[in-house]
Amino acid sequence: MGNPSDPIPFPRRPVRGGALAEETPAPRPKPKPRGLPTAPGQPTDVQRTWLARGLDQPGGKLPLFDDAGKRIDARTIRSCIDQGWAEPWFANPLKPDWLVCRLTDAGRALVAGD
């Protein structure tokens, strides 16, 4: 036997196609899912669409629902607030869990530059 700290020599086994395991190419990195931003600090497609809808509204009010009537995901809203693209506007006393927001100057510049 050898030194106890020596690695255990395992025999190389062929994999599919008859090639040895060490000769297989490295796996390719997975492509990014569609809709993700191209660079850090950029909005996703969903965020950009939501922010763009505030451009035509008085005061830059951002909608609570999408075009199909589905409620905007709170994660989208909170992420835009955290990035500084939107800000809470006022609290809705009838629906306190709804985030009524408006565009900030940074958010307006981001989507108006498209």
N, CA, C and O atoms as a GROMACS GRO file, in nm:
protein
  456
    1MET      N    1   0.084  -0.119   0.000
    1MET     CA    2   0.000   0.000   0.000
    1MET      C    3   0.087   0.123   0.000
    1MET      O    4   0.209   0.115   0.020
    2GLY      N    5   0.028   0.231  -0.021
    2GLY     CA    6   0.104   0.355  -0.026
    2GLY      C    7   0.076   0.439   0.097
    2GLY      O    8   0.029   0.391   0.200
    3ASN      N    9   0.105   0.562   0.083
    3ASN     CA   10   0.081   0.659   0.188
    3ASN      C   11  -0.070   0.674   0.209
    3ASN      O   12  -0.144   0.677   0.110
    4PRO      N   13  -0.119   0.682   0.333
    4PRO     CA   14  -0.264   0.695   0.353
    4PRO      C   15  -0.324   0.822   0.294
    4PRO      O   16  -0.445   0.826   0.271
    5SER      N   17  -0.244   0.924   0.267
    5SER     CA   18  -0.298   1.048   0.210
    5SER      C   19  -0.304   1.043   0.057
    5SER      O   20  -0.356   1.136  -0.004
    6ASP      N   21  -0.250   0.938  -0.004
    6ASP     CA   22  -0.256   0.926  -0.150
    6ASP      C   23  -0.400   0.900  -0.194
    6ASP      O   24  -0.474   0.830  -0.125
    7PRO      N   25  -0.440   0.956  -0.309
    7PRO     CA   26  -0.576   0.929  -0.357
    7PRO      C   27  -0.591   0.783  -0.399
    7PRO      O   28  -0.493   0.718  -0.438
    8ILE      N   29  -0.710   0.734  -0.391
    8ILE     CA   30  -0.739   0.597  -0.431
    8ILE      C   31  -0.744   0.592  -0.583
    8ILE      O   32  -0.818   0.670  -0.644
    9PRO      N   33  -0.667   0.504  -0.646
    9PRO     CA   34  -0.667   0.499  -0.792
    9PRO      C   35  -0.787   0.420  -0.844
    9PRO      O   36  -0.790   0.297  -0.833
   10PHE      N   37  -0.884   0.489  -0.898
   10PHE     CA   38  -1.000   0.423  -0.957
   10PHE      C   39  -0.974   0.402  -1.105
   10PHE      O   40  -0.916   0.488  -1.171
   11PRO      N   41  -1.015   0.288  -1.158
   11PRO     CA   42  -0.996   0.267  -1.302
   11PRO      C   43  -1.089   0.358  -1.381
   11PRO      O   44  -1.202   0.385  -1.340
   12ARG      N   45  -1.039   0.404  -1.495
   12ARG     CA   46  -1.122   0.487  -1.582
   12ARG      C   47  -1.222   0.398  -1.654
   12ARG      O   48  -1.187   0.290  -1.702
   13ARG      N   49  -1.345   0.443  -1.660
   13ARG     CA   50  -1.451   0.366  -1.725
   13ARG      C   51  -1.496   0.436  -1.852
   13ARG      O   52  -1.503   0.558  -1.857
   14PRO      N   53  -1.526   0.356  -1.953
   14PRO     CA   54  -1.581   0.419  -2.074
   14PRO      C   55  -1.722   0.468  -2.048
   14PRO      O   56  -1.798   0.407  -1.973
   15VAL      N   57  -1.756   0.579  -2.111
   15VAL     CA   58  -1.892   0.633  -2.104
   15VAL      C   59  -1.957   0.610  -2.240
   15VAL      O   60  -1.898   0.545  -2.326
   16ARG      N   61  -2.075   0.661  -2.260
   16ARG     CA   62  -2.146   0.642  -2.387
   16ARG      C   63  -2.058   0.676  -2.506
   16ARG      O   64  -1.982   0.773  -2.502
   17GLY      N   65  -2.068   0.600  -2.609
   17GLY     CA   66  -1.991   0.624  -2.730
   17GLY      C   67  -1.850   0.568  -2.724
   17GLY      O   68  -1.776   0.583  -2.821
   18GLY      N   69  -1.810   0.506  -2.614
   18GLY     CA   70  -1.680   0.443  -2.604
   18GLY      C   71  -1.568   0.535  -2.558
   18GLY      O   72  -1.456   0.488  -2.538
   19ALA      N   73  -1.593   0.664  -2.539
   19ALA     CA   74  -1.488   0.756  -2.495
   19ALA      C   75  -1.466   0.737  -2.345
   19ALA      O   76  -1.557   0.696  -2.272
   20LEU      N   77  -1.347   0.768  -2.300
   20LEU     CA   78  -1.318   0.760  -2.158
   20LEU      C   79  -1.372   0.884  -2.089
   20LEU      O   80  -1.391   0.989  -2.151
   21ALA      N   81  -1.397   0.870  -1.961
   21ALA     CA   82  -1.462   0.978  -1.885
   21ALA      C   83  -1.382   1.108  -1.890
   21ALA      O   84  -1.442   1.215  -1.895
   22GLU      N   85  -1.249   1.102  -1.889
   22GLU     CA   86  -1.168   1.224  -1.889
   22GLU      C   87  -1.171   1.295  -2.024
   22GLU      O   88  -1.137   1.413  -2.033
   23GLU      N   89  -1.211   1.225  -2.128
   23GLU     CA   90  -1.210   1.284  -2.261
   23GLU      C   91  -1.342   1.350  -2.299
   23GLU      O   92  -1.352   1.408  -2.407
   24THR      N   93  -1.441   1.341  -2.213
   24THR     CA   94  -1.570   1.402  -2.246
   24THR      C   95  -1.560   1.553  -2.235
   24THR      O   96  -1.492   1.604  -2.147
   25PRO      N   97  -1.627   1.625  -2.323
   25PRO     CA   98  -1.620   1.771  -2.317
   25PRO      C   99  -1.692   1.824  -2.193
   25PRO      O  100  -1.782   1.761  -2.138
   26ALA      N  101  -1.650   1.942  -2.151
   26ALA     CA  102  -1.713   2.006  -2.036
   26ALA      C  103  -1.856   2.043  -2.072
   26ALA      O  104  -1.884   2.080  -2.186
   27PRO      N  105  -1.948   2.034  -1.977
   27PRO     CA  106  -2.087   2.069  -2.008
   27PRO      C  107  -2.100   2.217  -2.040
   27PRO      O  108  -2.031   2.301  -1.983
   28ARG      N  109  -2.189   2.247  -2.132
   28ARG     CA  110  -2.214   2.386  -2.170
   28ARG      C  111  -2.294   2.455  -2.059
   28ARG      O  112  -2.378   2.392  -1.995
   29PRO      N  113  -2.270   2.583  -2.037
   29PRO     CA  114  -2.353   2.654  -1.940
   29PRO      C  115  -2.496   2.666  -1.993
   29PRO      O  116  -2.517   2.683  -2.113
   30LYS      N  117  -2.590   2.658  -1.903
   30LYS     CA  118  -2.730   2.667  -1.943
   30LYS      C  119  -2.762   2.810  -1.987
   30LYS      O  120  -2.714   2.905  -1.926
   31PRO      N  121  -2.841   2.826  -2.092
   31PRO     CA  122  -2.878   2.961  -2.134
   31PRO      C  123  -2.972   3.023  -2.032
   31PRO      O  124  -3.044   2.953  -1.961
   32LYS      N  125  -2.970   3.156  -2.026
   32LYS     CA  126  -3.059   3.226  -1.934
   32LYS      C  127  -3.203   3.209  -1.980
   32LYS      O  128  -3.230   3.207  -2.100
   33PRO      N  129  -3.295   3.197  -1.886
   33PRO     CA  130  -3.436   3.192  -1.926
   33PRO      C  131  -3.476   3.323  -1.994
   33PRO      O  132  -3.420   3.429  -1.966
   34ARG      N  133  -3.574   3.313  -2.083
   34ARG     CA  134  -3.622   3.433  -2.152
   34ARG      C  135  -3.678   3.532  -2.050
   34ARG      O  136  -3.736   3.492  -1.949
   35GLY      N  137  -3.661   3.659  -2.077
   35GLY     CA  138  -3.718   3.763  -1.993
   35GLY      C  139  -3.623   3.817  -1.888
   35GLY      O  140  -3.652   3.920  -1.827
   36LEU      N  141  -3.510   3.751  -1.866
   36LEU     CA  142  -3.415   3.802  -1.768
   36LEU      C  143  -3.340   3.920  -1.827
   36LEU      O  144  -3.325   3.930  -1.949
   37PRO      N  145  -3.294   4.010  -1.742
   37PRO     CA  146  -3.222   4.127  -1.793
   37PRO      C  147  -3.089   4.086  -1.857
   37PRO      O  148  -3.031   3.983  -1.822
   38THR      N  149  -3.043   4.168  -1.950
   38THR     CA  150  -2.918   4.139  -2.018
   38THR      C  151  -2.797   4.173  -1.932
   38THR      O  152  -2.689   4.117  -1.952
   39ALA      N  153  -2.814   4.263  -1.837
   39ALA     CA  154  -2.704   4.303  -1.750
   39ALA      C  155  -2.759   4.329  -1.610
   39ALA      O  156  -2.877   4.358  -1.594
   40PRO      N  157  -2.673   4.319  -1.509
   40PRO     CA  158  -2.718   4.350  -1.373
   40PRO      C  159  -2.766   4.495  -1.364
   40PRO      O  160  -2.710   4.584  -1.429
   41GLY      N  161  -2.867   4.518  -1.284
   41GLY     CA  162  -2.921   4.653  -1.268
   41GLY      C  163  -3.020   4.692  -1.374
   41GLY      O  164  -3.066   4.807  -1.376
   42GLN      N  165  -3.056   4.601  -1.464
   42GLN     CA  166  -3.154   4.628  -1.568
   42GLN      C  167  -3.284   4.555  -1.534
   42GLN      O  168  -3.279   4.448  -1.473
   43PRO      N  169  -3.399   4.610  -1.572
   43PRO     CA  170  -3.525   4.543  -1.539
   43PRO      C  171  -3.551   4.422  -1.627
   43PRO      O  172  -3.501   4.414  -1.740
   44THR      N  173  -3.630   4.329  -1.575
   44THR     CA  174  -3.674   4.216  -1.655
   44THR      C  175  -3.781   4.264  -1.753
   44THR      O  176  -3.825   4.379  -1.745
   45ASP      N  177  -3.821   4.178  -1.843
   45ASP     CA  178  -3.925   4.216  -1.939
   45ASP      C  179  -4.056   4.251  -1.868
   45ASP      O  180  -4.125   4.345  -1.906
   46VAL      N  181  -4.090   4.175  -1.765
   46VAL     CA  182  -4.214   4.200  -1.691
   46VAL      C  183  -4.206   4.334  -1.619
   46VAL      O  184  -4.301   4.413  -1.622
   47GLN      N  185  -4.093   4.361  -1.554
   47GLN     CA  186  -4.076   4.488  -1.485
   47GLN      C  187  -4.080   4.605  -1.582
   47GLN      O  188  -4.145   4.706  -1.556
   48ARG      N  189  -4.012   4.591  -1.694
   48ARG     CA  190  -4.008   4.698  -1.794
   48ARG      C  191  -4.148   4.728  -1.848
   48ARG      O  192  -4.184   4.844  -1.865
   49THR      N  193  -4.227   4.623  -1.874
   49THR     CA  194  -4.364   4.641  -1.924
   49THR      C  195  -4.449   4.712  -1.821
   49THR      O  196  -4.525   4.803  -1.855
   50TRP      N  197  -4.437   4.672  -1.695
   50TRP     CA  198  -4.515   4.734  -1.587
   50TRP      C  199  -4.476   4.881  -1.570
   50TRP      O  200  -4.563   4.967  -1.558
   51LEU      N  201  -4.347   4.909  -1.570
   51LEU     CA  202  -4.302   5.048  -1.555
   51LEU      C  203  -4.345   5.135  -1.673
   51LEU      O  204  -4.380   5.252  -1.655
   52ALA      N  205  -4.342   5.080  -1.793
   52ALA     CA  206  -4.379   5.156  -1.913
   52ALA      C  207  -4.525   5.197  -1.910
   52ALA      O  208  -4.562   5.299  -1.968
   53ARG      N  209  -4.610   5.119  -1.845
   53ARG     CA  210  -4.752   5.154  -1.839
   53ARG      C  211  -4.777   5.278  -1.754
   53ARG      O  212  -4.883   5.338  -1.765
   54GLY      N  213  -4.681   5.317  -1.671
   54GLY     CA  214  -4.696   5.438  -1.591
   54GLY      C  215  -4.659   5.565  -1.664
   54GLY      O  216  -4.687   5.674  -1.615
   55LEU      N  217  -4.598   5.552  -1.782
   55LEU     CA  218  -4.558   5.672  -1.856
   55LEU      C  219  -4.677   5.757  -1.899
   55LEU      O  220  -4.668   5.880  -1.900
   56ASP      N  221  -4.788   5.693  -1.934
   56ASP     CA  222  -4.904   5.766  -1.985
   56ASP      C  223  -5.005   5.803  -1.877
   56ASP      O  224  -5.107   5.866  -1.906
   57GLN      N  225  -4.978   5.766  -1.753
   57GLN     CA  226  -5.074   5.791  -1.645
   57GLN      C  227  -5.042   5.921  -1.572
   57GLN      O  228  -4.926   5.960  -1.562
   58PRO      N  229  -5.145   5.989  -1.522
   58PRO     CA  230  -5.121   6.111  -1.446
   58PRO      C  231  -5.035   6.083  -1.322
   58PRO      O  232  -5.065   5.992  -1.245
   59GLY      N  233  -4.931   6.158  -1.305
   59GLY     CA  234  -4.843   6.141  -1.190
   59GLY      C  235  -4.755   6.017  -1.199
   59GLY      O  236  -4.682   5.987  -1.105
   60GLY      N  237  -4.761   5.946  -1.310
   60GLY     CA  238  -4.682   5.825  -1.324
   60GLY      C  239  -4.736   5.706  -1.247
   60GLY      O  240  -4.662   5.614  -1.214
   61LYS      N  241  -4.869   5.708  -1.219
   61LYS     CA  242  -4.930   5.599  -1.142
   61LYS      C  243  -4.911   5.466  -1.214
   61LYS      O  244  -4.935   5.455  -1.334
   62LEU      N  245  -4.867   5.367  -1.139
   62LEU     CA  246  -4.844   5.233  -1.194
   62LEU      C  247  -4.966   5.147  -1.166
   62LEU      O  248  -5.026   5.156  -1.059
   63PRO      N  249  -5.003   5.062  -1.262
   63PRO     CA  250  -5.127   4.984  -1.247
   63PRO      C  251  -5.112   4.872  -1.144
   63PRO      O  252  -5.003   4.821  -1.118
   64LEU      N  253  -5.226   4.835  -1.087
   64LEU     CA  254  -5.232   4.723  -0.995
   64LEU      C  255  -5.259   4.592  -1.067
   64LEU      O  256  -5.232   4.484  -1.014
   65PHE      N  257  -5.313   4.602  -1.189
   65PHE     CA  258  -5.352   4.484  -1.267
   65PHE      C  259  -5.294   4.495  -1.407
   65PHE      O  260  -5.275   4.605  -1.459
   66ASP      N  261  -5.267   4.380  -1.469
   66ASP     CA  262  -5.216   4.380  -1.606
   66ASP      C  263  -5.332   4.395  -1.705
   66ASP      O  264  -5.447   4.411  -1.665
   67ASP      N  265  -5.300   4.389  -1.834
   67ASP     CA  266  -5.401   4.408  -1.938
   67ASP      C  267  -5.509   4.300  -1.936
   67ASP      O  268  -5.621   4.325  -1.979
   68ALA      N  269  -5.476   4.183  -1.886
   68ALA     CA  270  -5.573   4.072  -1.879
   68ALA      C  271  -5.653   4.074  -1.750
   68ALA      O  272  -5.738   3.987  -1.730
   69GLY      N  273  -5.629   4.170  -1.661
   69GLY     CA  274  -5.702   4.179  -1.536
   69GLY      C  275  -5.640   4.102  -1.422
   69GLY      O  276  -5.699   4.092  -1.314
   70LYS      N  277  -5.523   4.046  -1.444
   70LYS     CA  278  -5.453   3.971  -1.339
   70LYS      C  279  -5.371   4.068  -1.255
   70LYS      O  280  -5.309   4.160  -1.309
   71ARG      N  281  -5.370   4.047  -1.125
   71ARG     CA  282  -5.298   4.135  -1.034
   71ARG      C  283  -5.147   4.125  -1.059
   71ARG      O  284  -5.093   4.016  -1.081
   72ILE      N  285  -5.080   4.239  -1.055
   72ILE     CA  286  -4.934   4.242  -1.073
   72ILE      C  287  -4.871   4.175  -0.952
   72ILE      O  288  -4.910   4.201  -0.838
   73ASP      N  289  -4.774   4.088  -0.976
   73ASP     CA  290  -4.707   4.015  -0.869
   73ASP      C  291  -4.637   4.112  -0.774
   73ASP      O  292  -4.568   4.204  -0.818
   74ALA      N  293  -4.655   4.091  -0.644
   74ALA     CA  294  -4.595   4.179  -0.544
   74ALA      C  295  -4.443   4.175  -0.551
   74ALA      O  296  -4.377   4.274  -0.517
   75ARG      N  297  -4.386   4.063  -0.596
   75ARG     CA  298  -4.240   4.056  -0.609
   75ARG      C  299  -4.191   4.152  -0.716
   75ARG      O  300  -4.084   4.211  -0.702
   76THR      N  301  -4.267   4.167  -0.823
   76THR     CA  302  -4.231   4.262  -0.929
   76THR      C  303  -4.233   4.404  -0.874
   76THR      O  304  -4.141   4.482  -0.897
   77ILE      N  305  -4.338   4.436  -0.801
   77ILE     CA  306  -4.352   4.571  -0.745
   77ILE      C  307  -4.242   4.600  -0.645
   77ILE      O  308  -4.178   4.705  -0.651
   78ARG      N  309  -4.219   4.507  -0.552
   78ARG     CA  310  -4.117   4.529  -0.449
   78ARG      C  311  -3.976   4.539  -0.509
   78ARG      O  312  -3.894   4.618  -0.463
   79SER      N  313  -3.949   4.460  -0.611
   79SER     CA  314  -3.819   4.466  -0.677
   79SER      C  315  -3.797   4.602  -0.742
   79SER      O  316  -3.688   4.659  -0.734
   80CYS      N  317  -3.901   4.654  -0.807
   80CYS     CA  318  -3.889   4.787  -0.870
   80CYS      C  319  -3.872   4.896  -0.765
   80CYS      O  320  -3.800   4.993  -0.788
   81ILE      N  321  -3.937   4.881  -0.651
   81ILE     CA  322  -3.920   4.978  -0.542
   81ILE      C  323  -3.776   4.970  -0.490
   81ILE      O  324  -3.712   5.072  -0.468
   82ASP      N  325  -3.727   4.847  -0.469
   82ASP     CA  326  -3.590   4.829  -0.418
   82ASP      C  327  -3.486   4.886  -0.513
   82ASP      O  328  -3.383   4.937  -0.469
   83GLN      N  329  -3.511   4.878  -0.644
   83GLN     CA  330  -3.417   4.931  -0.743
   83GLN      C  331  -3.428   5.083  -0.758
   83GLN      O  332  -3.341   5.145  -0.819
   84GLY      N  333  -3.534   5.143  -0.704
   84GLY     CA  334  -3.551   5.287  -0.714
   84GLY      C  335  -3.626   5.331  -0.838
   84GLY      O  336  -3.627   5.450  -0.870
   85TRP      N  337  -3.690   5.237  -0.910
   85TRP     CA  338  -3.764   5.271  -1.031
   85TRP      C  339  -3.908   5.309  -1.000
   85TRP      O  340  -3.972   5.376  -1.082
   86ALA      N  341  -3.959   5.268  -0.886
   86ALA     CA  342  -4.095   5.300  -0.843
   86ALA      C  343  -4.090   5.336  -0.695
   86ALA      O  344  -3.996   5.300  -0.624
   87GLU      N  345  -4.194   5.406  -0.652
   87GLU     CA  346  -4.203   5.440  -0.510
   87GLU      C  347  -4.347   5.428  -0.465
   87GLU      O  348  -4.439   5.453  -0.544
   88PRO      N  349  -4.369   5.390  -0.340
   88PRO     CA  350  -4.507   5.384  -0.290
   88PRO      C  351  -4.567   5.525  -0.294
   88PRO      O  352  -4.501   5.624  -0.260
   89TRP      N  353  -4.692   5.532  -0.336
   89TRP     CA  354  -4.756   5.662  -0.352
   89TRP      C  355  -4.842   5.694  -0.231
   89TRP      O  356  -4.821   5.796  -0.164
   90PHE      N  357  -4.937   5.609  -0.202
   90PHE     CA  358  -5.020   5.629  -0.084
   90PHE      C  359  -5.076   5.495  -0.040
   90PHE      O  360  -5.078   5.399  -0.116
   91ALA      N  361  -5.120   5.490   0.084
   91ALA     CA  362  -5.179   5.367   0.139
   91ALA      C  363  -5.328   5.366   0.105
   91ALA      O  364  -5.397   5.466   0.121
   92ASN      N  365  -5.375   5.253   0.061
   92ASN     CA  366  -5.516   5.235   0.029
   92ASN      C  367  -5.587   5.184   0.154
   92ASN      O  368  -5.563   5.070   0.196
   93PRO      N  369  -5.674   5.265   0.216
   93PRO     CA  370  -5.738   5.221   0.340
   93PRO      C  371  -5.833   5.102   0.321
   93PRO      O  372  -5.853   5.024   0.414
   94LEU      N  373  -5.890   5.088   0.201
   94LEU     CA  374  -5.980   4.976   0.177
   94LEU      C  375  -5.905   4.846   0.150
   94LEU      O  376  -5.952   4.738   0.185
   95LYS      N  377  -5.791   4.856   0.088
   95LYS     CA  378  -5.708   4.739   0.056
   95LYS      C  379  -5.564   4.767   0.103
   95LYS      O  380  -5.480   4.802   0.021
   96PRO      N  381  -5.535   4.751   0.231
   96PRO     CA  382  -5.402   4.787   0.280
   96PRO      C  383  -5.289   4.700   0.225
   96PRO      O  384  -5.173   4.740   0.231
   97ASP      N  385  -5.321   4.582   0.171
   97ASP     CA  386  -5.216   4.496   0.116
   97ASP      C  387  -5.179   4.534  -0.028
   97ASP      O  388  -5.082   4.481  -0.081
   98TRP      N  389  -5.252   4.624  -0.091
   98TRP     CA  390  -5.222   4.667  -0.227
   98TRP      C  391  -5.115   4.777  -0.222
   98TRP      O  392  -5.124   4.870  -0.142
   99LEU      N  393  -5.017   4.765  -0.307
   99LEU     CA  394  -4.911   4.866  -0.316
   99LEU      C  395  -4.943   4.960  -0.431
   99LEU      O  396  -4.926   4.925  -0.547
  100VAL      N  397  -4.989   5.079  -0.398
  100VAL     CA  398  -5.016   5.180  -0.500
  100VAL      C  399  -4.887   5.259  -0.518
  100VAL      O  400  -4.840   5.326  -0.426
  101CYS      N  401  -4.831   5.250  -0.638
  101CYS     CA  402  -4.700   5.309  -0.663
  101CYS      C  403  -4.703   5.403  -0.783
  101CYS      O  404  -4.799   5.406  -0.860
  102ARG      N  405  -4.596   5.479  -0.795
  102ARG     CA  406  -4.578   5.564  -0.912
  102ARG      C  407  -4.432   5.557  -0.954
  102ARG      O  408  -4.345   5.514  -0.879
  103LEU      N  409  -4.408   5.600  -1.077
  103LEU     CA  410  -4.273   5.601  -1.132
  103LEU      C  411  -4.187   5.705  -1.062
  103LEU      O  412  -4.235   5.812  -1.028
  104THR      N  413  -4.062   5.673  -1.042
  104THR     CA  414  -3.966   5.773  -0.999
  104THR      C  415  -3.900   5.832  -1.123
  104THR      O  416  -3.923   5.785  -1.235
  105ASP      N  417  -3.820   5.934  -1.104
  105ASP     CA  418  -3.749   5.992  -1.217
  105ASP      C  419  -3.654   5.890  -1.281
  105ASP      O  420  -3.636   5.888  -1.402
  106ALA      N  421  -3.592   5.806  -1.197
  106ALA     CA  422  -3.502   5.703  -1.249
  106ALA      C  423  -3.580   5.600  -1.331
  106ALA      O  424  -3.533   5.557  -1.436
  107GLY      N  425  -3.698   5.561  -1.284
  107GLY     CA  426  -3.781   5.466  -1.358
  107GLY      C  427  -3.830   5.524  -1.488
  107GLY      O  428  -3.834   5.455  -1.590
  108ARG      N  429  -3.868   5.651  -1.486
  108ARG     CA  430  -3.915   5.717  -1.608
  108ARG      C  431  -3.802   5.725  -1.711
  108ARG      O  432  -3.825   5.700  -1.830
  109ALA      N  433  -3.682   5.760  -1.667
  109ALA     CA  434  -3.568   5.767  -1.758
  109ALA      C  435  -3.533   5.629  -1.814
  109ALA      O  436  -3.492   5.617  -1.930
  110LEU      N  437  -3.548   5.528  -1.732
  110LEU     CA  438  -3.515   5.392  -1.775
  110LEU      C  439  -3.606   5.344  -1.887
  110LEU      O  440  -3.558   5.290  -1.987
  111VAL      N  441  -3.737   5.361  -1.872
  111VAL     CA  442  -3.829   5.310  -1.973
  111VAL      C  443  -3.852   5.410  -2.087
  111VAL      O  444  -3.889   5.368  -2.197
  112ALA      N  445  -3.832   5.538  -2.063
  112ALA     CA  446  -3.850   5.636  -2.170
  112ALA      C  447  -3.733   5.630  -2.268
  112ALA      O  448  -3.747   5.673  -2.383
  113GLY      N  449  -3.618   5.577  -2.225
  113GLY     CA  450  -3.502   5.569  -2.311
  113GLY      C  451  -3.510   5.455  -2.412
  113GLY      O  452  -3.423   5.444  -2.499
  114ASP      N  453  -3.612   5.370  -2.403
  114ASP     CA  454  -3.625   5.256  -2.495
  114ASP      C  455  -3.662   5.299  -2.631
  114ASP      O  456  -3.677   5.216  -2.720
   0.00000   0.00000   0.00000
